[in-house]
Amino acid sequence: MSNETIAKLKVAVLGASGYAGAELVRVLLRHPKVQLVALGGESSAGKKLSAYYPALRGFDMAIEKLDAASLKGRADLAFLCLPHVQSMAVGAPLVRAGIKVIDLSGDFRLRDPKDYERAYKHKHSETDLLKEAVYGLPELHAAEIKKARLVANPGCYTTTSILGIAPLLKAGALKTSSVIIDAKSGVTGGGRKLSDAFQFVEVHDNFAAYSVGGTHRHIPEIEQELSLAAGSPVTVSFTPHLLPVSRGIFATIYADLGEGVSHDEEALLGLYRSAYAGSPFVRIYGAGELPTLRSVQGTNFCDIGLKLDVRMRRVIVISCTDNLGKGAAFQAVQNMNLMQGFSESEGLDLSALTT
């Protein structure tokens, strides 16, 4: 074994056969400071990842049934791409065994266990770790992420929504009860689990809303982070939709301007440029420009543009991410980079898909 291999961070991916897990493997294999040492799964144990994703043919590591005991001394950091509830049961022993954890589920994102119980209909069994978990949105919490041993990686809707409107709330430019988020997701956001709603004949040439009426479980998470940004309670109206595309999140965010805020698009864009100065994965569009899904698919970017509706004294923000990229796997790698003191963009120099 070479000195270069010994120096690399040893990582494991649990839940490797899911879409986010496979994307993690794809990007970790090209990361210059990482050695992928183990893949975990339950129903997929004993199979090679290429059996599920032929694009990874030639990568011959088998999926195993993994736990804290089998990873102790073998991995320095583990990514959990597991369902909520299961993730906290697996992740807690890993953290206590001295393995850093980046959890892609919702199990450690909400600071109040009562909010978790309401959102996920399950009692939180690891409230001590919940208190120390860091919300893994690097653009807002980089300093805390750098010191964390447990990071709660945000999902796609929340990342896109929070980054899209946080700078205006932080600057006091909006009425905090006026935020409306109209968000659309590609079908990979629903995961690989078989469901009638995600079958080709249901999705193709179709467009549908779901969890309408303030019922989506990510609303408390969005409000938690936006309230922190604003320094006062923020309530949002959030409606998700399913797009007939493979990947991407497109959020159209509406909010009323606060009293005394001028109708100046360039000034509002300046708030974004200031808030995200030094953030390598947020791209702010110029006046008159708005992002599209194609500009972010296959990347770790969040692209943001805005327009003013002067007649209504309302700002309209367009925020776009890749739900498997900045909304899941690539953001998890960005968090790992911060936790390990690597360059934040290490291994993430991915350009958008062109077609």
N, C-alpha and C positions, 0 to 999 in steps of 0.2 A: 504494500500500500504506500503510495507516494505521500510526501509531506503536504502536497497541495490538497490531497483527498482528506488527510487527517485534519487540516485546518478548516474544512468546510463545515457549515452548520448541518447537522443531521436532522432530517424532518420526516414525518409520517403524515399520510393523508388517510383519515378514517371516513368511510362513506365515499370511497374512490370511484364507484361505478355510476354515481349520479352525474348530472351535467356539470355542476359546480366542481365536483371532485375531479372529473376528467379534465376540465379547464385548468385546475390547479396543477395537475400532473404535467399538462402540456407546457405551462409557463415555468414550472419548477425545473423541468428537464433542461431548460436553456439558461437557468440562473447560474451565474459564474461562481457564486459563493455558497451553493446549496448542494448537499448530497441527499437524494431521495432514498431512504432506507427501508420504508415499509408502506404497504397499502392495506387498509383495513376494510372489512365488510362482513355482513352476516350471510345473506342468501347468496352473495357472489363469491364467498370464500372458496379457494381452490382453483378459481378461474383466473386467466390472464385478462388484464384490462382491455387488451386488443380484441378480445372476444365480443366486447360491447362496442368498442370504438376502433374499427379497422384502420383509421388514420394513425393510430398509435402502434401499428404493426412493427415489430422489431424491438419494441420495449417489452421485455419478457418477464418483468416482475409479477409474481403471483399475488393475488389478494388473499389476506389472512384474516382470521378472527383475532383481533387485537384488544388488549386491555392494558392497564397501568403496569401490571407485573411483567408482561411480555415486552413492553417498550422501555422500561426503566433501564438505563445504561446503554440503550440502543438509539434512542432519539432525544434530541435536545428540545424539539418543538413539534407540536402536533396540530394539524388543522382538522377541525371537526365539521364534516359536511353531513350531519345527521339530523333527523327530525327533532323538533322541540320535545322536551321531557327526556327523551333518550339521550340527548346531547349533554344535559347536566349530569345525568347518572354516569356517563362515560368520562366526561371532562373533569369532574371534581377529583376523582382519584389520580388522574394524570397530574393535575396541578399540585396535589399534595405529595406526589412522588418526585417533584422537582422538575417536571416537564412543562415548559411554557405552552399555553394553549391559545389558539385563535379559533373561536367558535362562530360558525356561520349560521347557526340557528338563532331563534329569538330568546333563548333561555336566560341570557345574562344582559340583555339590552335595557330592560326597564329597571329603574332604580328602586321603585316601590314594589315589594312582592305582592301587594294587593292589586296593583295594576296588572301584574303578570297573571294573577289568578283570574281576573276578569277577562283578560284578553285571550288566554290560552286554556281556560276552564280546567286548570290543574294547580294544585298547591305547589309552591316553590320549595324544594327540599334542600337547597344549598344557599340559604340566605346570607351566611357568613361570606361566601365567595361573591355573592351578588353585590355586597357592599364594596368590595375591592375591584370588581370588574370595571374595565375602562371601555367606554363607548368608542368603537374604532372608526371614527370619521376623522382622518388625519388633518383635514383642513380646519377642524375645530378643536381637536384634542391631541395634537401631536406631542406636546410636552408630557402629558400623562401616559400616552402610549409608549413612549420611550422607556418608561420606568416600570411598565406593567408586566405581570406574569400571566394575566388572563385578559384577553381582549375580546369584546363582543362585536363581531364584524357586522355592520349594518347591512340590511338587504337593499334590493334594487329600488323599490318605491320610496323607501325612506331616504336613501342617499340622494336620489334625484330631487325629491321634494325639499329636503332640508337645505341642500346646497343652493337650490334654485331661489329661495326666498330669505334665507338667514341674514344676508348682509343688509337688506332693507329693514328688517325687524331690529337688528342690532343698532342701526342708525336712528331708530325711532321715526322712520319715514312712513309707517303704515298704521292703520287702525287694526289693532291686534285681534279683533273678533270678525274681521272681514275676509279672511284668507280662504279661498276656494281652490282646491287642487283637483284637476281633472287629469287623471293619469292613465296611460295605456301601456300594456306590457306584451312582449312577444311570448309565445306559448312555452318556451323553455323555462319561463318563470314559474310554471306549475310543477316542474320536476319531471322525472321519468316514470313516476307511478301511473299505471294505466287508469284513465278516467274518460268517461264518455265526452266530457266537455272539451277535451284536448285532442280528440280524434280528428283526422284530416277532414272528414266529411262535415264535421260540426264547425270547424274553424275556417276552412277555405271559403272565400267569398262571403264571409260573415263578420260581424262586429257586435260585441255584446258587453254590457255593463254587468258587474256583479258586486256583492256586498254593498248594495246601495242603502243609503239612509244612515250613514255614520256607524256601520257595523264592522268595518274591516279592522282586524286585530292590530294593524300597524299604526292606527290613528294615535293611540296613547304615546307611542314612541316618537312620532313626528312632533306631537305637541310638547313632549318632554324636552326635546332638543331645541325647538323653536322658542319655547319659554325661557330656556337658559340663555339663548342668544339675545332675546328681547329684554331680559331682566324683569319680566312680568308675565302673567299667564297669557298664553296664546291658544285660541281654539281654532280648529280648521274644519272645513267641510271637505271630505275626501271621497272621491268616487273612482274606483279602478275599472278598467276595461281590458278586454282581451283582443289584441290585434292579430290578424292572420299573417304574422311574420314569425320567424324563428327566434330572433333575439332583438332586444332593445327596449328602453323605457322612454316614452315621450310624455312629458308632463306640461300641461298648460295651467299656469297658476295665476289667479286673479286676486287682487287686493286693492282696497281703497286707500288712497293717499291720506296721510294725517293732515291735520289743520296746519296751514302755513307752509306746507311742502310745495315747492315750485314745480311747475310743469316743464321740467328740463330733463330730457332723456339722457343727455350727456352727463349731467350731474349724477343721475341715478346709476349710470354705468360706471361712473367714477367710484361710487361706493363699492361696487363689485371688484373693481380692479384693486382698490385699496385692501379690501377684506381678503382677497385671494392672492395678493402679492407674495411671491415665493412659493405658491402652490403649483407644482409642475403639472397637475392633471386637471386643472380647471381652466377652460378657455372661454374668455368673455368676448362676445361678438361686438362689432362696432354698431353705431347707430344705423338703423335701416336693415340690419342683417339678422337672420334668425337661423338657428341650427336645425338639422334634420337627423333622423335616425342613422342614415348611412354615414354621417360624419363621425360616429362614435362606435359603430359595430366592430367588434374584435379588438377594442382598445380599453384602456383604463381612464379615458377622459370623461369629464362631465362638461358638456358644451352648453353655454347659457347666453340667451339674448332676450331683449325686452322691447316692448312698445308701450307708449302711453295712450290711453283713451282719455283725451283732454275733456271731452264732453261729460264723461262719467266720473272724472277725477280718479281714475283707476289705472293701475299698472298691470300689464299682462306680460308674464315671464314665460319663456319657453326654455325648459331644461331637459337635456337628453343624456342618457347613459346607455351602456350595454348592460343588460341585467345579469349576464354571466361575467362581465368584466368589472367595471367600477361598482356594479351592484352585487358582486359576490367574490369570485375567485381572485381577480387581479387586485382588488382592494385589499383582500386578505394578505397578498404578497407585499403590497405597499405597507401594511401594518407590520408584517414580519421585518421588513427592512428597517423600519423605525425602531422596533424593539431590539434589534441586533446592532444598531449603530451603522448599518449600511447606508449607502446613498438611497434616498427615498424612491428613486426611479430605477434602481438596479433590477435588471431583468425584465423591465416593463416597457421597453422601447418598441412598442407594437403599433404599427400604423393601421388605420381603418381598412376594413374590407372594401374592395373597390367595386364589387358587383354583388 
